[in-house]
Amino acid sequence: MTAVDQENPKVTGAQPAGAGDEQAAATAVREMFSAIAPRYDLLNHVLSMNVDRLWWRRAARTFRDVLGRPGARVLDLCCGTGDMGLAVRRQSPNPEIVGADFAHPMLRLAADKTAGRNFRVIEADALRLPLHDASFDLVVSAFGFRNLANYDAGLREIFRVLRPGGEVGILDFGEPRGVLGVVYGFYFRRVLPKVGTLISGVRGPYSYLPASVERFPDPQQMLGRMRAAGFQEVSWSPYTFGIAGLYRGRK
């Protein structure tokens, strides 16, 4: 368990500074990501030294079998500017892809990037999706699930919209251990927030980022939550020594 989980085993979801309940947390997250949308892609690439592109590609390759199903439909949840969905598209030209996010400025950028690629975007709350039950073969979420105000409710909603036999892939940050963890922790908590604030001109989001990763359930806890939501064959694959990782499960 992380230090946060040991202190409070009932962590329900993201909690930006000053947010006292789930609605306030969701509002704060929406405002933060809307504010940094114009520089979001640049910051992702700079702060990760372009490793983020490798993570998206690796996660997308994991689901080649699902993408090859006739009439496959994919939901890119908390899609941001659409990079995870586009990584999926590069693996297969066939599936219909829907990108959902509740930060409107992000969606405008996603719509521009994905135009003409059988990729439509919808403005929607991940905890209350305006989508039919059992309507997708794959739900992917890259670095967005961690920001949900209620992790268990998010997993239940993903489970609801998946077809039987459908899969989920949640790509998100982790906390590496050992000497690397010490070095990375210094960068992530001390350097990254300053660089992110300098480039974006917005202070809050890049101070929130390391706090949100620390608050997020560790792999064993997250896998337990996935099982409780109904998923089977759950697994976690670490990327780049555990700096990120892919959670996977099947309905």
C-alpha positions as CSV (number, residue, x, y, z in Angstrom):
1,M,0.0,0.0,0.0
2,T,1.0,3.6,-0.5
3,A,1.4,5.9,2.5
4,V,-2.0,7.4,1.6
5,D,-3.7,4.1,1.6
6,Q,-2.3,3.1,4.9
7,E,-3.6,6.3,6.4
8,N,-7.0,6.1,4.7
9,P,-7.9,2.8,3.2
10,K,-11.2,4.3,1.9
11,V,-9.7,6.6,-0.7
12,T,-12.5,6.9,-3.3
13,G,-10.9,9.0,-6.0
14,A,-9.0,12.1,-6.9
15,Q,-9.0,15.0,-4.5
16,P,-7.4,18.2,-5.7
17,A,-6.5,20.7,-3.0
18,G,-9.5,22.4,-1.5
19,A,-12.0,19.9,-2.9
20,G,-14.2,18.7,-0.1
21,D,-16.5,16.2,-2.0
22,E,-16.7,14.4,-5.3
23,Q,-18.5,17.1,-7.2
24,A,-15.9,19.7,-6.1
25,A,-13.1,17.3,-7.1
26,A,-14.6,16.8,-10.6
27,T,-15.0,20.5,-11.1
28,A,-11.5,21.2,-10.0
29,V,-10.1,18.6,-12.4
30,R,-12.1,19.9,-15.3
31,E,-10.9,23.4,-14.7
32,M,-7.3,22.4,-14.4
33,F,-7.2,20.4,-17.6
34,S,-9.2,23.0,-19.5
35,A,-6.6,25.6,-18.4
36,I,-3.6,23.7,-19.7
37,A,-5.2,22.4,-22.9
38,P,-3.3,24.7,-25.2
39,R,0.1,23.4,-24.0
40,Y,-1.0,19.9,-22.9
41,D,0.6,17.9,-25.7
42,L,3.9,19.9,-25.6
43,L,4.1,19.4,-21.9
44,N,3.5,15.7,-22.0
45,H,6.3,15.2,-24.5
46,V,8.7,17.5,-22.8
47,L,8.1,16.2,-19.3
48,S,8.2,12.6,-20.2
49,M,11.1,13.1,-22.7
50,N,8.8,11.6,-25.4
51,V,8.5,8.2,-23.6
52,D,4.8,8.8,-23.4
53,R,4.5,8.0,-27.1
54,L,6.1,4.6,-26.5
55,W,3.7,3.9,-23.7
56,W,0.6,4.7,-25.9
57,R,2.0,2.5,-28.7
58,R,2.8,-0.4,-26.4
59,A,-0.6,-0.3,-24.7
60,A,-2.4,-0.1,-28.1
61,R,-0.4,-3.2,-29.4
62,T,-1.7,-5.2,-26.4
63,F,-5.2,-5.1,-27.8
64,R,-4.6,-6.2,-31.4
65,D,-6.9,-9.2,-31.0
66,V,-9.8,-7.1,-29.8
67,L,-9.2,-4.5,-32.5
68,G,-9.4,-7.3,-35.2
69,R,-13.0,-8.3,-34.2
70,P,-15.6,-7.6,-36.9
71,G,-17.4,-4.4,-36.1
72,A,-15.2,-3.6,-33.1
73,R,-15.9,-0.4,-31.2
74,V,-13.4,1.4,-28.9
75,L,-14.0,3.9,-26.2
76,D,-11.1,6.2,-25.4
77,L,-12.2,7.4,-21.9
78,C,-10.8,10.6,-20.5
79,C,-9.4,11.0,-24.0
80,G,-7.8,14.4,-23.6
81,T,-6.5,15.4,-27.0
82,G,-6.9,11.9,-28.4
83,D,-3.4,10.5,-28.4
84,M,-4.4,7.1,-26.9
85,G,-7.2,6.7,-29.4
86,L,-4.9,7.6,-32.2
87,A,-2.4,5.0,-31.1
88,V,-5.2,2.5,-31.3
89,R,-6.1,3.7,-34.7
90,R,-2.5,3.1,-35.9
91,Q,-2.8,-0.5,-34.9
92,S,-6.0,-1.1,-37.0
93,P,-7.9,1.1,-39.4
94,N,-11.2,-0.8,-38.8
95,P,-12.7,-0.1,-35.4
96,E,-15.0,2.8,-34.7
97,I,-13.4,4.9,-32.0
98,V,-15.3,7.2,-29.6
99,G,-13.3,9.7,-27.5
100,A,-15.0,10.9,-24.3
101,D,-13.8,13.7,-22.0
102,F,-15.5,16.4,-19.9
103,A,-12.9,19.2,-20.5
104,H,-14.3,21.0,-23.6
105,P,-11.0,22.7,-24.6
106,M,-9.3,19.3,-24.7
107,L,-12.1,17.9,-26.9
108,R,-11.8,20.7,-29.4
109,L,-8.1,19.8,-29.8
110,A,-9.0,16.0,-30.0
111,A,-11.6,16.7,-32.7
112,D,-9.0,18.6,-34.8
113,K,-6.3,15.9,-34.4
114,T,-8.7,13.0,-35.2
115,A,-10.7,14.5,-38.1
116,G,-11.3,12.0,-40.9
117,R,-10.1,9.0,-39.0
118,N,-13.5,7.3,-38.0
119,F,-13.0,8.9,-34.6
120,R,-15.7,11.0,-33.0
121,V,-15.6,12.8,-29.7
122,I,-18.3,13.4,-27.1
123,E,-18.3,15.7,-24.1
124,A,-19.2,13.4,-21.2
125,D,-18.5,12.6,-17.5
126,A,-16.7,9.3,-17.2
127,L,-18.9,8.4,-14.1
128,R,-22.2,9.0,-16.1
129,L,-21.5,8.1,-19.7
130,P,-24.4,8.8,-22.2
131,L,-23.7,5.4,-23.8
132,H,-25.6,2.2,-24.1
133,D,-24.9,-0.9,-22.0
134,A,-22.6,-3.5,-23.7
135,S,-21.8,-1.2,-26.6
136,F,-17.9,-1.4,-26.8
137,D,-15.4,-4.2,-27.3
138,L,-12.5,-2.2,-25.7
139,V,-12.3,0.7,-23.3
140,V,-8.9,2.4,-23.0
141,S,-7.9,5.3,-20.7
142,A,-4.4,6.8,-20.7
143,F,-3.4,9.0,-17.7
144,G,-7.0,10.1,-17.1
145,F,-8.6,7.4,-14.9
146,R,-6.5,8.6,-12.0
147,N,-8.3,11.9,-12.1
148,L,-11.8,10.5,-11.6
149,A,-13.6,11.6,-8.4
150,N,-14.6,8.0,-7.7
151,Y,-12.4,5.1,-8.9
152,D,-14.9,2.3,-8.2
153,A,-17.8,4.1,-9.9
154,G,-15.5,4.6,-12.9
155,L,-14.7,0.9,-13.1
156,R,-18.4,0.0,-12.8
157,E,-19.3,2.4,-15.6
158,I,-16.5,0.9,-17.8
159,F,-17.9,-2.6,-17.0
160,R,-21.4,-1.4,-18.0
161,V,-20.5,-0.2,-21.4
162,L,-18.3,-3.2,-22.3
163,R,-19.7,-6.1,-24.3
164,P,-19.3,-9.6,-22.8
165,G,-15.8,-10.6,-23.7
166,G,-14.7,-7.0,-24.0
167,E,-11.5,-5.7,-22.4
168,V,-10.3,-2.6,-20.5
169,G,-6.9,-1.1,-20.6
170,I,-6.0,1.6,-18.1
171,L,-2.6,3.2,-18.6
172,D,-1.5,5.4,-15.8
173,F,1.5,6.5,-13.7
174,G,3.0,4.5,-10.9
175,E,5.8,4.9,-8.3
176,P,9.0,3.0,-9.1
177,R,10.9,1.5,-6.2
178,G,14.5,1.5,-5.1
179,V,17.2,3.9,-6.1
180,L,15.3,4.8,-9.3
181,G,12.3,5.6,-7.2
182,V,14.3,8.0,-5.2
183,V,15.7,9.8,-8.2
184,Y,12.4,9.8,-10.1
185,G,10.5,10.9,-7.0
186,F,12.8,14.0,-6.7
187,Y,12.2,14.8,-10.4
188,F,8.5,14.1,-10.2
189,R,7.8,16.1,-7.0
190,R,10.4,18.9,-7.2
191,V,11.4,19.5,-10.9
192,L,8.3,18.5,-12.9
193,P,5.9,20.9,-11.2
194,K,8.2,23.9,-11.7
195,V,8.9,23.1,-15.4
196,G,5.2,22.4,-16.0
197,T,4.2,25.6,-14.4
198,L,6.8,27.6,-16.4
199,I,5.7,26.2,-19.7
200,S,2.0,26.2,-19.1
201,G,1.8,29.4,-17.1
202,V,-0.7,27.7,-14.8
203,R,0.5,26.6,-11.3
204,G,-2.2,24.2,-10.0
205,P,-2.2,21.2,-12.4
206,Y,1.5,20.4,-12.1
207,S,1.5,20.5,-8.3
208,Y,-1.6,18.3,-8.4
209,L,0.0,15.7,-10.6
210,P,2.5,14.1,-8.2
211,A,-0.1,14.3,-5.4
212,S,-2.7,12.5,-7.5
213,V,-0.2,9.7,-8.3
214,E,0.7,9.3,-4.6
215,R,-3.0,9.1,-3.8
216,F,-3.8,6.5,-6.6
217,P,-4.2,2.9,-5.5
218,D,-1.1,0.8,-5.8
219,P,-1.2,-2.1,-8.3
220,Q,-2.5,-4.8,-5.9
221,Q,-5.2,-2.5,-4.6
222,M,-6.2,-1.4,-8.1
223,L,-6.5,-5.0,-9.3
224,G,-8.7,-5.8,-6.3
225,R,-11.0,-2.9,-7.2
226,M,-11.2,-4.2,-10.8
227,R,-12.2,-7.7,-9.5
228,A,-14.8,-6.1,-7.3
229,A,-16.2,-4.3,-10.3
230,G,-16.6,-7.7,-12.0
231,F,-13.5,-7.9,-14.2
232,Q,-11.7,-11.2,-14.7
233,E,-8.2,-12.0,-15.8
234,V,-7.0,-8.8,-14.3
235,S,-3.3,-7.9,-14.6
236,W,-0.8,-5.0,-14.3
237,S,2.2,-4.7,-16.6
238,P,4.9,-2.1,-15.5
239,Y,6.3,0.2,-18.2
240,T,9.7,1.8,-17.8
241,F,10.6,0.3,-14.4
242,G,7.1,1.1,-13.1
243,I,7.0,4.8,-13.9
244,A,3.8,3.9,-15.7
245,G,1.9,0.7,-16.1
246,L,-1.1,-0.9,-17.9
247,Y,-4.0,-2.4,-16.0
248,R,-6.0,-4.9,-18.0
249,G,-9.2,-6.9,-17.4
250,R,-11.9,-8.7,-19.3
251,K,-15.7,-8.7,-18.9
